[in-house]
Structure formats: C-alpha cells, structure tokens
Amino acid sequence: MAVAPTPAQIAAARDSLAAADPALARAHAQTPVFEWRLRPGGYEGLFRMIVEQQVSVAAAASIWARTVEGLGGEVTAQAVLARDVETLRTFGLSGQKARYGREIALAQVEGRIDLEHMQTLSDEAAIAALTAIKGVGKWTAETYLMFCEGRLDVFPGGDVALQEAMRWADRADMRPREKQAYARAEIWRPWRGVAAHLLWGWYGGVRRGEIVLEDLTP
C-alpha cells in the first residue's frame, strides 16, 4: 500500500531543493506548507485518472460517481470488462475513455501489468509498463506514480502548469519544452516529485491571487 511522505519529510525535501537551486528557493519562500496528494491506486486509481482528464473538476466528479454506481459500487478490471463500450458510455464516459478503461482492464487481467504491485518496479520500469498500455500516456503514467503511489522522484515534464511555473522560477521569456523541462529538473533529484508539488502549489497560489508574482525580469 502506498504511503505519502510525512510533513517532516516534505519540509526537509523543500529545504534541500531550495539550497540546491536558488530559482526554486523563490517558489519555496512564497509557497505555504502543502500535503502530498495521495489517491487510491490500482486499477481503480489509473482508470479514474483517465476518466478525469480534460474535463472540469465538477464534471469529473459527476462522471466518476455515475461510473462507480453503474459498475455496482466497485471499480475493478473485471467489472469494466463485463460491460461493453456502449454500456460504459451511458455512465457519461466518452467512447475513447471507455475503450481505454477496457484496454487497461485487459492488461491487468491478462497479466501484462500488475497495478496492485507496481512498487516492485523502478520508476523507469513502471513508466515503461504503464505507457505500454494503449491510452496511457507518459504524463498519465508519471502522475499516477506520484499521486497513487507516493513516488518522490517522478517529474511530469510535459505538464504545462509546471512548465509555466518553471518559467517564472527562471525568469525566462518562454516556457521550457518537455525535453528542456526534464533536463532542468535533473538538479532536483532525488526530490523531483516534491519539486513538482512545490511548483504546482506556487502556480495555483498565483492563479488564485493568493501569491503575488514579483517582476520576472532577470
């Protein structure tokens, strides 16, 4: 079972990151204490991440509630495979997401992936296993490992909000591209997941008007 890092571990990681990178120290100084966003994992956790993508928070909650109810209250690979795509669509899922849910379920029941014991794999091996499933992209794999397994050194470099926060931190004119974001994050090992949470927290605070972003000129 995944365990989230403790507040003390997160605080120590933040201090380490700020000491290692002056640009990140700015985000650290402005961002309040945060908790790790740990969510249930396994098949249910991965399917839910797929379901909730590209829709509003309210829509995601509504569709997921209908999906859980439609599956009889228990979201398992077997329950999803017992319904065809058209039945799954009646829960509010798009045809694509219904098909992806079945693809992930097939991978689980056929033994191509074991979502209940991913902790036995390294970060790189786990990402490779997840992205081998049709419908699971790299960003989904990385955020699943962060949010559903509590992995501390996974960094979703393709995340636009992270890229924008990185631009602010580096006082740059343009957001880094995905490849550049991964390269930039290397200095944050072995706490890249904490760095991502910190940057998300900073980004959210600025967007909500809780944090005033100072002049970005170098």
C-alpha positions in Angstrom: 0.0 0.0 0.0 1.3 3.4 -0.9 2.3 5.7 1.9 2.5 9.5 1.5 5.6 11.3 2.7 5.2 12.9 6.1 5.1 16.7 6.6 8.6 16.5 8.1 9.9 14.6 5.0 8.3 17.2 2.7 9.7 20.1 4.7 13.2 18.6 4.6 12.9 17.9 0.9 11.8 21.5 0.3 14.8 22.9 2.3 17.1 20.6 0.3 15.6 21.8 -3.0 15.9 25.5 -2.1 19.5 25.0 -1.1 20.3 23.2 -4.3 18.6 25.7 -6.7 18.2 29.4 -6.0 15.5 29.7 -8.6 13.4 27.1 -6.8 14.2 28.9 -3.5 11.9 31.7 -4.7 9.0 29.4 -5.1 9.8 27.8 -1.7 9.8 31.1 0.0 6.3 32.1 -1.3 4.5 28.7 -1.2 2.8 27.6 2.1 3.1 24.2 3.6 1.3 21.5 1.5 0.4 17.9 1.9 1.2 15.1 -0.6 -1.9 14.5 -2.8 -2.1 10.7 -2.4 -5.0 9.0 -4.0 -6.1 5.3 -4.2 -4.1 3.3 -6.7 -4.5 0.0 -8.5 -6.9 -0.4 -11.5 -9.4 2.0 -10.0 -6.9 4.7 -9.5 -5.5 4.5 -13.0 -8.9 4.3 -14.6 -10.1 7.3 -12.6 -7.1 9.4 -13.8 -8.1 8.6 -17.4 -11.8 9.5 -16.7 -11.0 12.8 -15.1 -8.7 14.1 -17.7 -9.7 17.1 -19.9 -12.9 17.8 -18.0 -13.8 20.3 -15.2 -13.5 19.2 -11.6 -17.3 19.2 -11.2 -17.8 17.2 -14.4 -15.1 14.7 -13.4 -16.8 14.1 -10.0 -20.2 13.6 -11.6 -18.9 11.2 -14.3 -16.9 9.2 -11.8 -19.8 8.9 -9.4 -22.0 7.7 -12.2 -19.3 5.2 -13.3 -19.0 3.8 -9.8 -22.7 3.5 -9.5 -23.0 1.9 -12.9 -20.3 -0.7 -12.1 -22.2 -1.7 -9.0 -20.2 0.3 -6.5 -16.9 -1.4 -7.1 -14.5 -0.4 -9.8 -12.5 -3.4 -10.9 -11.0 -4.6 -14.2 -13.5 -7.5 -14.2 -16.5 -5.2 -13.7 -15.4 -3.0 -16.6 -14.8 -5.9 -18.9 -18.3 -7.2 -18.1 -19.7 -4.1 -19.8 -19.3 -3.2 -23.4 -18.2 0.3 -24.6 -21.8 1.4 -25.2 -22.8 0.5 -21.7 -19.8 2.3 -20.3 -20.8 5.4 -22.3 -24.1 5.5 -20.6 -22.2 6.4 -17.4 -21.1 9.6 -19.1 -17.7 8.3 -20.4 -16.6 9.2 -23.9 -16.2 6.3 -26.3 -12.4 6.8 -26.2 -12.2 6.8 -22.4 -14.5 3.7 -22.3 -12.2 1.9 -24.7 -9.1 3.0 -22.7 -10.7 1.7 -19.5 -11.2 -1.7 -21.1 -7.6 -1.7 -22.5 -6.2 -1.1 -19.0 -8.5 -3.8 -17.6 -7.4 -6.3 -20.3 -3.7 -5.6 -19.5 -4.4 -6.2 -15.8 -6.4 -9.5 -16.2 -4.0 -10.8 -18.9 -1.0 -10.2 -16.6 0.7 -7.7 -18.9 0.8 -5.3 -15.9 0.1 -5.7 -12.1 -1.3 -2.5 -10.9 -1.5 -3.8 -7.3 2.2 -4.4 -7.0 3.8 -1.7 -9.1 6.1 -0.8 -6.1 8.3 -3.7 -7.1 9.4 -1.8 -10.2 11.7 1.2 -10.5 10.3 4.5 -11.6 11.6 4.0 -15.2 10.3 0.4 -15.4 6.9 1.4 -14.0 6.6 4.2 -16.5 7.5 1.9 -19.4 5.0 -0.7 -18.2 2.2 1.8 -17.9 2.8 3.5 -21.2 2.8 0.2 -23.0 -0.9 0.1 -22.4 -3.0 1.8 -25.1 -4.5 5.0 -23.7 -1.9 5.6 -21.0 0.5 8.4 -22.0 3.7 9.4 -20.2 2.0 12.3 -18.3 -0.7 9.9 -17.0 1.9 7.3 -16.0 4.0 9.8 -14.2 1.2 11.5 -12.3 -0.3 8.0 -11.4 3.1 7.1 -9.8 3.2 10.4 -7.9 -0.4 10.6 -6.8 -1.3 6.9 -6.4 2.0 5.5 -5.2 3.6 8.5 -3.5 6.8 8.2 -5.5 9.1 11.2 -4.6 11.4 11.4 -7.7 8.9 11.4 -10.6 8.6 14.6 -12.6 6.0 15.1 -15.3 7.9 17.4 -17.6 5.1 17.6 -20.1 2.8 19.3 -17.6 2.0 22.9 -18.9 1.4 24.3 -15.4 4.8 23.0 -14.2 6.4 24.4 -17.3 4.9 27.9 -16.7 6.0 27.8 -13.0 9.5 26.8 -14.2 9.5 29.8 -16.5 8.6 32.1 -13.5 11.3 30.5 -11.4 14.0 31.0 -14.0 12.6 34.5 -15.1 12.5 33.2 -18.6 10.7 34.6 -21.6 9.3 31.3 -22.8 8.1 28.1 -21.1 10.6 25.2 -21.4 9.6 22.5 -23.8 9.0 19.0 -22.4 12.6 17.8 -23.1 14.0 21.0 -21.6 11.8 20.6 -18.5 13.1 17.1 -17.8 16.7 18.4 -18.2 16.1 21.4 -16.0 14.6 19.1 -13.3 17.7 16.9 -13.0 19.2 19.2 -10.4 16.2 18.4 -8.2 16.9 14.7 -7.9 16.0 12.8 -5.7 13.1 15.1 -4.9 11.7 15.9 -8.3 8.2 14.8 -7.2 8.4 17.2 -4.3 9.6 19.9 -6.6 6.6 19.3 -8.9 4.2 19.6 -5.9 6.0 22.8 -4.9 5.8 24.3 -8.3 2.1 23.3 -8.6 1.4 24.9 -5.2 3.2 28.1 -6.3 1.4 28.2 -9.6 -2.0 27.6 -8.0 -1.4 30.3 -5.4 -0.5 32.9 -8.1 -3.5 32.0 -10.2 -5.9 32.2 -7.3 -4.4 35.6 -6.3 -3.0 34.3 -3.0 0.6 34.8 -4.1 1.9 38.0 -5.8 4.3 37.1 -8.5 7.2 39.6 -8.5 8.7 41.1 -11.6 10.0 38.4 -13.8 12.8 40.4 -15.4 16.3 38.8 -14.7 
